[in-house]
Amino acid sequence: MEAFVREKGKATPWINFDPEKNLLKIKGESYPENSAKFYSPMLEWLESFLQQSNKGPIEVEMELVYFNSSSSKILMNFFDMLEEAARSGLPVTVQWKYHQDNDISLECGEEFQEELEYVDFHLLELKPDE
Amino acid sequence: MVHQIQKFYEQLKEEGIVFSFTGPVSQSLLEGIGETLRQKMTLEETSINVTHKVFSIFVELMQNVINYSEEKGTGEYEQDLSFGILIIGKRDEHFYIQCGNYITQAQKGPLTEKLSKIQSMNKDELKKYYKEQRRKETADDSKGAGLGFIEMARKATRPISYDIIPIQTGKEFFVVTAVV
């Protein structure tokens, strides 16, 4: 399976999903005009990735400074897919990284955390120079 | 005409208007204004959280115009352009973001219902409503997630206000204002 990579756009984040390392990274901001359209290839990739057998634990690293409401809905879908995998026994860890002075990013992380039961969801504060 | 423009410009400045835009709204315009808006707020040493809230409301409002304005371009290549008006200003140490566009009669009912519901909610109720709506399946014909107004209300420091002004049969003008 090939990696899923998207370069950072003006209103879209950098995405790097590595199927060898089981490492999924999203970083930047997200407020595209049509979130459903932008993210559908990513969600399709995740679906086929999760269907593969004999997979090790999945690690997710998220560093989102800002995202709009339609991206929020997509991210919920994304986490729900991971939750489903975690429920059926595959360990999934999420590191939600936020900057010290970005209260909103922390709050958004908490609101995803509250929605998930089986995914091991951590909130990680970044130092000012990180 | 030239003098009128200058007068208009000064009038806008006196009212504390930082940005005003009328015409076709697009995603690239949103990205451009958004970047300048952030730069300006950073230069004025606005806190990161206030800047974040204003930017967030601005994005939701502009994308509402793009997705739901009834007024579209008329030319063959302009049909996808949505028209509206946007104003961002500062009054008594508060930022306000105001947006207006034409809507159809059919849009009026659902909009009024949604906004009056949101207006009556406190922050905790808004959070709960937001989470409920986020998990709902989106209708196939919906361009957004139906979360925009809830998001705005959560970011605003006062309840968001709105008005729907009847213009002619089947056509109304919708205005929404949020304060941070």
Chai-1 contact restraints between the chains, C-beta under 6 A:
chainA,res_idxA,chainB,res_idxB,connection_type,confidence,min_distance_angstrom,max_distance_angstrom,comment,restraint_id
A,K10,B,E31,contact,1.0,0.0,6.0,A-B,restraint_1
A,A11,B,E31,contact,1.0,0.0,6.0,A-B,restraint_2
A,Y31,B,V59,contact,1.0,0.0,6.0,A-B,restraint_3
A,E33,B,Q27,contact,1.0,0.0,6.0,A-B,restraint_4
A,N68,B,V59,contact,1.0,0.0,6.0,A-B,restraint_5
A,S69,B,A145,contact,1.0,0.0,6.0,A-B,restraint_6
A,S69,B,L147,contact,1.0,0.0,6.0,A-B,restraint_7
A,S69,B,G148,contact,1.0,0.0,6.0,A-B,restraint_8
A,S69,B,E151,contact,1.0,0.0,6.0,A-B,restraint_9
A,S70,B,G144,contact,1.0,0.0,6.0,A-B,restraint_10
A,S70,B,A145,contact,1.0,0.0,6.0,A-B,restraint_11
A,K73,B,R134,contact,1.0,0.0,6.0,A-B,restraint_12
A,K73,B,A145,contact,1.0,0.0,6.0,A-B,restraint_13
A,M76,B,R134,contact,1.0,0.0,6.0,A-B,restraint_14
A,D101,B,I48,contact,1.0,0.0,6.0,A-B,restraint_15
A,D103,B,N49,contact,1.0,0.0,6.0,A-B,restraint_16
A,I104,B,H52,contact,1.0,0.0,6.0,A-B,restraint_17
